[in-house]
Amino acid sequence: MKHKTFFWFILPTFLAMFFFITLPIISVVIQSLHTPHENILITVENCDPFGCKKVTSIDHAATKDLKNEKPLGRFVGLDIYLDRGHLAFDQVKDHWNKSKDLFSFFSLISDLPFYKAIFFTLTFTFTVTPIMLVLGLLIALGVNSINKQLKGLIIFFSLLPMIVTPLIGSIILFWMIDSRGIVGNFLQLMFEDPNLSLKASTFLTWITLIVYGVWHAIPFSFIVFYAGLQTLPKDQIESAQIDGANTFQQTIHIIIPHIMPLITFVTLMQLMDNFRVFEPIIGFNAEAHATSLSWIIFNDLGGETRQLSAAATSSILTIFGIIILLIPVLIKTWKEFDFKK
Amino acid sequence: MNFNTSKNNKHNNLRNIIIYFLIFSWVFLAAFPFIWTFWGSFKVELDFFSIANWTNAITGENTEQTYGSPFTFVGYHGAWVQEEFWKAFINTSLVCFFVVFTSLTIGTLGAYALSRSNYKYTFWLLIMALIFRSMPPITLVAGYLPPFFEWNLWGILPTTIIVLVSINQPFTLWMLHSFFQNIPKELDESAKVDGCSQYQAFGHVIVPVMWPGIITTGLFSFLLAYNDFAVTSMLLSDENRTMIPQIAAFLGTTYTEGNVMFAVAAVVSATVPLFILIMFFQTKIVSGLTQGAVKG
């Protein structure tokens, strides 16, 4: 395609992405390096018949002028990145010197809000991803081996947990695990503990969120693997059967290698998807026990205060995390692109 | 296969039992929460959250005592009429319609260009789109707020629609790009030999064969707009809220006022369109999910 034609075709989408993705990213970077102005204080001497007093008050006019002059606030460099709400270098150094072993070090820094969120985000990402891969593959293998009429119905119901809005899905499960809901009730009967509540402890909240994450993600791996199983080399399977390989051996030696590219694909997509976990924390009302990077940004942005600088800094750190996870995908795209020779 | 001996048959029976057990437990886990909540949305709170006996949620004992029938539309009436959920429904419809329409229009043009060009800059545009696509949308919101407040663009639907279109462009471009790559380039070439310009070739030859791909991509644009919570809840004012942020807002207020059933009814109402969508477009959704994956 000629350069000029290409330009006109790409222009609308390019402008949309430039103004609403590229510029906002630049704005977020700049905001993360600035902090709001402090109020300018003014000290005046008030004299009345009983004597003179010095009163310090906010000079509203001067503060407003300063804000108009420099709307971004004052430049603080990387200070916000290093403050207590983010990377907290001082506190981490302090904890490192104080703690005797690694375990106590980790338990100390997991009280810092940003590290607390990182711990949950990483735990969530690296538990949900392998579990959903294995279960998705098992279900795909199962569905592949049963008769045809049921398949459409099974796929229909299987799509629900993924297609339904994550916030809605988690709210629905949250109501069911409520101590007055059916699952909560059932668990209390099973463990013979009328006070059992999945919302009360950090450990149980994490388990709940991970179970939700798996439930939400299984359909994706199931559908992709199921599609991959339709292209299995039939002659290889048949000759393996004649040679006496059982189902397990066939799966390990023929099926898994055949769908390996799909396993890589699903893994990479899921790592990035689970890294941005956010809605279930709102849906399960779990912020007291589990926070994620996305949740921190959301929390800073909301409410009356709208701490834009803090949110911007967390955003940049989150983008860094995503780019690290993205590197294998970028390399793959590089290798596959058909460059003009 | 005639090689199976009777021992093998017994083995196969056991295997089939395990397979059916696995599949039916998954289908149960996937479907039951929705069926349960749908059924419960026609009950009163004392039945939906049953302290006395969990079977009340099925039989609706308290609902019958209060309203003389085990089914009641009180929750739905409360949500749609009293709490004016219909406004959120209309806002969602507007947002989804315009997001899908605009995304597809500019996305089809862009993706076509990307699939028919293999210069270096094409690659870098695709890479940029890939990076943008993987970024959580919430990370951009801090960049939107100051200018939107400054220029009084905050809180209204058109702003949110443009933002959602732009955020979804990277995804739309990649999906349509892989559909376009399945259409042989010879088709363009032969049209051009017949005297078409590149624009005419695109409009008269390529778009007609692209419809299945465009519809599939449209479904996913719809889902992205419909399901969005982070961006819509940050960029829309209270009266312009779409359904999902409105439900999140319900959660806070209805608990304190004892109107949990309003929230349950709202949640079920927001699930119904998705249910219908899967019913009609199941194969399209499946093909969209596997697009780009199966080819490796």
Contacts between the chains, C-beta under 8 A, distances in Angstrom:
chain1	res1	chain2	res2	distance
A	1	B	113	6.4
A	1	B	116	4.5
A	1	B	117	4.4
A	1	B	198	6.6
A	2	B	198	7.4
A	3	B	119	7.8
A	5	B	113	7.5
A	5	B	198	4.7
A	5	B	199	7.6
A	6	B	113	4.9
A	6	B	117	5.2
A	6	B	122	7.9
A	9	B	109	4.8
A	9	B	110	6.4
A	9	B	112	6.1
A	9	B	113	3.5
A	9	B	202	7.8
A	10	B	109	7.4
A	10	B	110	5.0
A	10	B	113	4.8
A	10	B	114	7.2
A	10	B	125	7.2
A	12	B	105	7.7
A	12	B	106	3.9
A	12	B	109	6.3
A	12	B	110	7.0
A	13	B	106	4.6
A	13	B	107	6.1
A	13	B	109	6.9
A	13	B	110	3.5
A	13	B	169	5.3
A	13	B	173	6.4
A	14	B	110	7.2
A	14	B	125	7.7
A	16	B	106	6.4
A	16	B	162	7.4
A	16	B	165	6.1
A	16	B	166	4.2
A	16	B	169	5.5
A	17	B	128	7.7
A	17	B	129	7.3
A	17	B	132	6.5
A	17	B	166	5.9
A	17	B	169	5.3
A	17	B	170	7.0
A	19	B	166	7.2
A	20	B	140	7.7
A	20	B	144	7.8
A	20	B	162	6.7
A	20	B	163	5.6
A	20	B	166	3.4
A	20	B	167	7.0
A	21	B	132	5.1
A	21	B	140	6.6
A	21	B	166	6.0
A	21	B	167	7.0
A	21	B	169	7.9
A	21	B	170	7.7
A	23	B	143	7.1
A	24	B	140	4.5
A	24	B	142	7.9
A	24	B	143	2.9
A	24	B	144	5.8
A	25	B	140	6.9
A	25	B	143	6.5
A	26	B	143	7.7
A	27	B	142	7.6
A	27	B	143	3.9
A	27	B	146	7.1
A	27	B	147	7.6
A	28	B	139	7.0
A	28	B	140	6.9
A	28	B	142	5.1
A	28	B	143	4.4
A	31	B	142	5.9
A	31	B	143	7.4
A	31	B	146	7.6
A	71	B	146	7.6
A	135	B	26	7.8
A	138	B	22	6.2
A	139	B	22	6.6
A	139	B	23	6.6
A	139	B	26	5.2
A	142	B	19	4.4
A	142	B	20	7.9
A	142	B	22	5.0
A	142	B	23	4.8
A	143	B	23	6.1
A	145	B	19	6.0
A	146	B	19	6.6
A	146	B	20	7.2
A	146	B	23	6.9
A	152	B	282	7.1
A	154	B	23	6.4
A	154	B	27	5.7
A	155	B	282	6.4
A	155	B	286	6.6
A	156	B	278	6.2
A	156	B	279	7.2
A	156	B	282	5.8
A	157	B	27	5.0
A	157	B	30	5.0
A	157	B	31	4.3
A	158	B	26	7.0
A	158	B	27	7.0
A	158	B	30	5.5
A	159	B	278	5.2
A	159	B	282	6.9
A	159	B	285	6.3
A	159	B	286	7.9
A	160	B	30	5.5
A	160	B	31	6.4
A	160	B	34	5.9
A	160	B	275	7.6
A	160	B	278	7.0
A	161	B	30	5.2
A	163	B	223	6.6
A	163	B	274	5.6
A	163	B	277	7.3
A	163	B	278	5.7
A	163	B	285	7.1
A	164	B	34	7.3
A	164	B	271	5.8
A	164	B	274	5.4
A	165	B	226	7.1
A	165	B	227	4.2
A	165	B	229	7.4
A	165	B	244	5.8
A	165	B	270	6.9
A	165	B	271	7.8
A	165	B	274	7.3
A	166	B	227	6.8
A	166	B	229	7.6
A	167	B	227	7.8
A	167	B	229	5.0
A	167	B	244	5.7
A	167	B	247	6.9
A	167	B	248	6.4
A	168	B	244	7.3
A	168	B	247	6.9
A	168	B	267	5.5
A	168	B	270	5.9
A	168	B	271	6.0
A	169	B	33	7.8
A	171	B	247	7.2
A	171	B	251	7.1
A	171	B	263	7.8
A	171	B	267	5.8
A	172	B	33	5.0
A	172	B	34	6.9
A	172	B	37	4.9
A	172	B	267	6.5
A	173	B	33	5.9
A	175	B	37	6.8
A	175	B	48	7.6
A	175	B	49	7.6
A	175	B	264	7.2
A	176	B	33	6.1
A	176	B	36	6.7
A	176	B	37	7.7
A	178	B	49	6.2
A	180	B	49	3.8
A	180	B	50	6.1
A	180	B	51	5.4
A	181	B	49	6.3
A	182	B	36	6.6
A	182	B	54	5.5
A	182	B	57	6.6
A	185	B	50	7.4
A	185	B	54	4.8
A	186	B	54	7.6
A	215	B	29	6.7
A	215	B	30	7.6
A	218	B	26	7.3
A	218	B	30	7.9
A	219	B	30	7.5
A	220	B	289	6.5
A	223	B	286	5.6
A	223	B	289	4.9
A	223	B	290	6.5
A	224	B	289	6.3
A	224	B	290	5.6
A	224	B	293	5.0
A	224	B	294	7.5
A	227	B	286	7.2
A	227	B	289	7.9
A	227	B	290	4.1
A	227	B	293	7.4
A	227	B	294	5.3
A	228	B	290	8.0
A	228	B	293	7.9
A	228	B	294	6.1
A	231	B	294	7.1
A	241	B	1	6.6
A	241	B	3	7.3
A	242	B	3	7.2
A	247	B	15	6.5
A	261	B	296	4.3
A	262	B	293	5.8
A	262	B	294	7.0
A	262	B	296	7.9
A	265	B	293	4.9
A	265	B	296	7.8
A	266	B	293	7.4
A	272	B	134	5.0
A	276	B	136	3.9
A	276	B	138	7.9
A	278	B	136	7.2
A	278	B	138	6.8
A	278	B	229	7.9
A	278	B	230	6.4
A	279	B	229	5.6
A	279	B	230	7.9
A	282	B	229	7.4
A	282	B	248	6.3
A	285	B	251	7.7
A	294	B	136	5.3
A	294	B	138	5.2
A	294	B	139	7.9
A	294	B	230	7.2
A	297	B	138	5.1
A	297	B	139	6.4
A	297	B	141	7.4
A	297	B	142	7.4
A	298	B	138	5.8
A	298	B	230	6.3
A	298	B	234	7.6
A	301	B	138	7.7
A	301	B	141	5.7
A	301	B	142	6.4
A	301	B	145	7.2
A	301	B	234	5.8
A	302	B	233	8.0
A	302	B	234	7.3
A	306	B	145	7.0
A	308	B	142	5.2
A	308	B	145	6.3
A	308	B	146	6.9
A	311	B	141	7.5
A	311	B	142	4.5
A	312	B	142	4.3
A	312	B	143	7.5
A	315	B	138	7.5
A	315	B	139	3.8
A	315	B	140	7.4
A	315	B	141	8.0
A	315	B	142	5.6
A	316	B	139	7.8
A	318	B	136	6.4
A	318	B	139	5.4
A	319	B	135	5.7
A	319	B	139	5.6
A	322	B	134	5.3
A	322	B	135	5.8
A	322	B	136	7.2
A	323	B	131	6.9
A	325	B	134	7.7
A	326	B	130	7.4
A	326	B	131	6.5
A	326	B	134	5.2
A	329	B	130	6.7
A	329	B	134	7.7
A	330	B	127	6.5
A	330	B	130	6.9
A	330	B	131	7.8
A	333	B	126	7.0
A	333	B	127	6.4
A	333	B	130	6.3
A	334	B	123	7.8
A	334	B	127	8.0
A	337	B	118	7.7
A	337	B	123	5.0
A	337	B	126	7.4
A	338	B	118	5.5
A	339	B	118	6.1
A	339	B	120	7.1
A	339	B	123	6.8
A	340	B	118	4.5
A	340	B	119	5.8
A	340	B	120	7.9
